[in-house]
Amino acid sequence: MKCYYHPDRDAVGVCSRCGRAVCAEDSVIIDQKLYCKECAETIKSNDFKQKRIYRSKKDRILCGVCGGIAKYLGIDPTIVRLLWVIITFGYGIGIVAYIVACIVMPIEPD
C-alpha cells in the first residue's frame, strides 16, 4: 500500500477518519489512533472549540471553582485563588460570585 500524499513511499497505516493510506511523515497519532495530517488538524481545532469550563474534582479547596477556572485558562490555581481573594476584599463581590459559580458551573466529568 502506498501513501496517499507521497505515492513513492510505503504507507504505515490508514487514517482512522478518512481512510487514506499515509506514510510515517504524514501520520499523526491522537488517542492511540492514526490520522493523516489534515484530519489531525481538524480534530485539534474541534477540540479547541469544544473546550468547556468545569469545577475541578481534584484541585479543590471548597467547591473547585478556582481549580476549574485555572485549568480552563492553563494557569496555576494559586494565582486564581489570590485574585479571587483580592476581588472579595477589594470589591466585596467575590463571595457572591463564588456562590453563583458553584451553582452554574458543572462538575468535571470523569
N, C-alpha and C positions, 0 to 999 in steps of 0.2 A: 504494500500500500504506500502510495506517495503522498507527500504533503500538499495540501490544497494551495498554500501560498508559495511554496518552493517545489515545483514538480520534479526537480532533480534530486531531492532529498527523500529519504525514507521517513514515514510517519512514525511517531512514538505512541500515538493513540488517537482517539476520536473525541471531538468536543462533545461534552455531555448535553449541551444546549442545542447547537445547530447541526451536529453530526458530521462536521468537516474533519478530515484527517489532517493532523498537524504534526510538524517536526518539533524537536526539543526547543528550538529557538522561538517558536510561535505558540508554545503551550504555557498555560498558567494553571496552577493547582490552587483551588479555593475549596475549603472544607472537604478535603480529600477527594475532590472531583476534578477531572481535567477539562479545561476550557481553552478555546482559541483566544487570542488577544482581544479580538473585537467583542466577544461575548463577556470576557472578564471585565472589560471596561464598562459595559452596560450593567453588569451585576454590581460592580463597585459604585457606580453613580446612583443606582436604585437604592442600595443600602444607605447611602448618604441621605437621600431624600426621605427615607423612612425612619430616620433617627427620631426617637421619642424620649421624653424625659420621664423618669420613674423615681419613686422613693427607693433608696438603697436598702437592701436586706442585710448586707454585710457591713457597710461603713455607716453606722448609725449611732447616734447618742440618744436622741429622743425618738423621732419618727422616721429618720432617714432622709429628710428633705434636703439638708445641706450636702449630704453624701451623694444624693441623686443629681443635684444641680452641678456639683463638682465633676461627676462622671460625665455628664452631658457636655460640659464645657471643656473637659480634658485637663482640669487643674486639680491641685491639692485641696481636699476637703477642709483643711485647716484655714485656708485663705477665705473660703466661702463662709465658714463659721465666724471668723473675725469680722468680715464685712457685715454679716448679719447682726452681730453684737453692736457694732458701730451704728448701724441703722436703727437698731432698737433704742439705744441710749441717746442717740443724736436727734432722732425724729419721732420716736415713740410709736412707730407703726410696725416694727419688727415682729412683735408678739402676735398681732392680728394677722399679719401677712403669713407668718409661720402656721398658724391655725388653719387659715384658708388653704395654704399649700398642702397641709396634711389631709385635708378633705378632698381637694381637687386632684392632686397627683396620685396616679395608681401605683400600687406596689410593684416592684421589679419582678418580672416573671422568672420562673426557674430556668 
